[in-house]
Amino acid sequence: MSNHRPKAFLPVLKTYLTTASRNPYLLNSFSCIIILHGLILIALDLQSCEQMTTEPITFHSKPWRFLIIRAYETWKTAFDNFTKVTISTLPEHQSAEFQKGCTATLALYHVASIALYIPLMDLQIYAGARHILGRYIGPAEQARAIHNVQSWAASGNMDGAVAVSHAALLIRDGITKLQNWDAGDAFHYPWCLYLATLACWAFMAGIPENRTDAYPSEATNHVHSEDADWDAKAEMNALISAITRAKPEDLWRIRGRYRVYDLPRVIARSLEGVRWAVVQEGVLVLRGLRQGR
């Protein structure tokens, strides 16, 4: 990378959290991932502290989320610079593998950003998950999750709009940069894809009371036919394209214009071969959405 002496982790991490840092270090693949994980852990710690106090946690009179959002954006700038420089030097046979790794790393960035605006567990419960990591979800948690997600997805709430923009960008990267959603050895990618799908579905599907009518059953849609699969992918691509083209403040205008249930249908099919048990639980949730559970 350079002949300069390597920099220590904590000082570099701090530069991503300070207002003075506008020119982040040009990192390598490993350090990009380490710094992102460091920022995510700080965000989780601040979120945990916030839940244990009645006082808001602020930095320079601004909410802690503002600090983390800016740090993520700074990281994204450094990562984009790194990938742009690196991919221009790689031969064609290596660039595809490099692209897989970059797509998987960006997926983690997008999911971390989504988590700043809506608890990821609430999205899973809202979509119908009854057990998460082996823990049963009771009626009280279900009611709380439904309330939280409805508020998050309500028209005019920019938290929902920004989060679903991140989710759609994650899915678009998988469509445009990967072959059959294959991110190589990045075991976390299918899980990130699942969570992004739930975010897009929850935001675009609207009121849960209307879900049964909005999601036809497998039998009536001939899910396993070639034509239906092609049609579902086309509808999914149209939905994701519309979300990524729109400004966050305009996303509510495209609700109801696309067949939202095709998104979980396609993603469920793509994740069927993943052997990780947690992802297979997610596949069952996605199947439930397309069947109108």
N, C-alpha and C positions, 0 to 999 in steps of 0.2 A: 504494500500500500504506500508506504513511505519509509524513509530511513530515520524519521524522528522517533524519539523514545515513546513507547506506548503510554497512553494516558490511563490513569486509574479509573475504575468503574464509577465510584461515587461522585468525583468531581465532574465527570462527563454527564452523568445523570442529572446533576444539579443544573448544568447549563440549559437543559431542556425545560427546567422549571422556573427559570429566572426571566424577568421581563427584558433584561439587557441582551439576551441571546437571540440574535436574528440571523446568524450565520452558523448553523449547526455543523459539527464535524462531519466530514465525509467518511462514513463508516464502511466496514466490510460486512459480509453476510452474517457472520456470527455476532458481531457487536450490535448490529441492527436488532437482532432478535433479543439479545440480552437487555438492551436499553428499553425496548418495548415491554418486556416482562417486568422490568423494574418500575416503569410508569404504571403498569396495570396493578402491580402490588401496592403501590402508593395509593392509587384510586380506591382499591378495595379496603385498605386500612382506613382511609378517610371516611369512606361510606360506613364502615363498621363503627367508627367513633361517633359519627353523626347519629346513628341509631341508639347510642347509649347516652346521649345528652339532649337536653331541651334547647340548648343554645346553638345557633347556627355556627358552623365552622367557616371562617373567612380568612382570606389573605389579602392584605392591603385593601380591606373593606369590600372585597368581592367574594362571592361564594366559591368554595373550594373547587366546584366543578368547572368554573371558568379557568382556573389554573391548569387543571388536567386537560381540558379541551385544547387550550393553547399549546400545552406540552405535546399532545398527540399530533396537532397540526405541524409543530416544529419537527417532530420525528418523521412525519409523512414527507415533509420537504427534504430532509436528509436522505430518506430511503429512496425517494424518486430520483434524487441526484445520483445516488450510488448506482441504482439500476440502469439509469440512462448511460452513465459512463461505462459500466461493466459490460452491458449487452452489446455495445458497439465494438468491443474488442474480442468477442467470442465467435468462434466458427459456428456455422449453422447447426452442426450436429450437437453442440453443447448448449446452444441458446434455448432449445426446447426444455431441457431439464432445468436450466436456470429460471425460465419462465414459470415452471411449476412451483419452484421454491418461492419465488416472489409472490405469486398468486396466493399461496398458502399463508405466507407471512402477512400479506395485506388483509386476508380474511380475518386473522386474529385482531388486527387493528380495527377493522370495521365492527366486529362483535364487541370489542372493548368499548368502542364509541357508543354502540347501541345501549350497552349496559349502563351508561351514564344517564340515560333518559327513561329507561323502563327496566325493572328487575327481570332478568331472563327467566327466572322461575315462574313469574306471573304469566309470561307468554306461554310457557308450556302448560300450565294449569288451565289457562283460558282456552287453549286449543283442545283440551280434553285429557291431558295426562293425569292419571289417577295414582301413579307411583313415580317418584323421581329418586333415582339412586337407591331404590329399595324402600324408600319411606312413603307410607300411605298419605295421601292428601285428603284431609277431612273437609266437611262442608264449610266450616268457617274460613279455611284457607281458600277454598273455591270462590266463595262470595267476595272475599277481599281481592283476589286476583281479577275477577270479573269487573269489579268496581274500578280497580287501578287501570286496567287495560282500556276500558271504555272511556275513562277520563283522558288517558294518554292519546287515544285515537280520535277524540272529539274534535270537531271542526274548530280551527283557530288555535289549537294547541301546538305550538311549534316544536315541542319536545317530540311529539309523534312524527311530525314531518321530517325533522332532521334525522331521527333514528331510522325511519323507513328509507330515506335516501341512502344512508350507509348500507342498509340491508340490500337494496336493489343494486348498488354498485358492486357489492360482493358477488351477487348472483351473476351480474353482467360479466364480471371478470371470468367466472367459470365458464360462461357460454362462449366468450370470445377468445379466451387464452388457453383453454384446456380441451383435451380430447376426451369426451365422455366423462367429464368431471374428474379426471384422473390427475391428482396433485402429487403423485409419487408416494414417497414415504411419510408425508405429512399426515400423521394419524388424526390430528385435530381438525383437518379440513372438513370431513363429512359432518362433524358436529357443528362447526360454524355455519355450514350450508343449511343444515336443519334449522338452526336458530334464526338465520336470516329469512328463511322461508316463512317461519311463524310470524316474524315481524311484518313482512309484506302482507301476508294473509290477514292478520289481525287488523291492520290499518285499513286495507282496501276492502275487506269483506263487510265491514260495518256492524250493525246491531246483531248480537248473537241470536236473538229470537228469530231472525230471518235465515239462520244458517241452514235449516232443514230444507227449505225450498230452494236455496241457492246452490246446493251441492247435490246433483243427481247421483244415483247409485251406480255401482260398477256395472250392474246388469244392463241398465238402460243406456249406458254409454259405450258398451263393448270395449272396455279399457284395453284389452289385450289385442285388439285388432290393429293392423299396421296403419290404416287410415286414421283411426282415433288417436294413436300415439303421435303421428305426424301433426295432426290438427292440434293436439294438446300442446306440443312443443311450440307451434306457431303462435298460439294464444299466449303462452307463457312469455315468449320472446317479445310479443307486442306489449304486454303488461310491463315487463321490466324496462323495455325501451321507453315507454311513456313516462315511467317514474323517474328514470335517470335524466330524461330530457327536460322535465318540468322543474321549475324553481320550487323549493320546499313550501313556500307560501301558496302555491297553486295546486298542490297535490290533491286537495279535497275535490277539485273540479273534475278529476278523472275517475272518481269512484263510480262504479256502476257501468262503466264503458267497456270493461273487459271481463272475461270469464276467469275469475280469480281462482276457482277450484282447480284449474288446470295446472297451476304452479305446484301445489302440494302433490298432485298426481305424478307429474314428471319427476320431481325430486324424490318422491318415495320410490319410484322405479329405479332411479339411479343409485339409491342407497341400499337396495335390497342385498347386494353382494358384500356389503361391509360386515365384517365378523364381530366388531366391537358391540357388546351387548347393549350398551347405552344408546348407540345409534339405532340398533334394531328396535328398541323401545320407541325411539323417535319415529321410525318408519310406521309403527302401528298407529301413532298419533296422526301422522300425515294421511294414512289410509282412512282413518276415521273422518278427517275433514272432507275428503273427496267423496265419502259415502254419506255425508250429511249427518254425522253423529252430533 
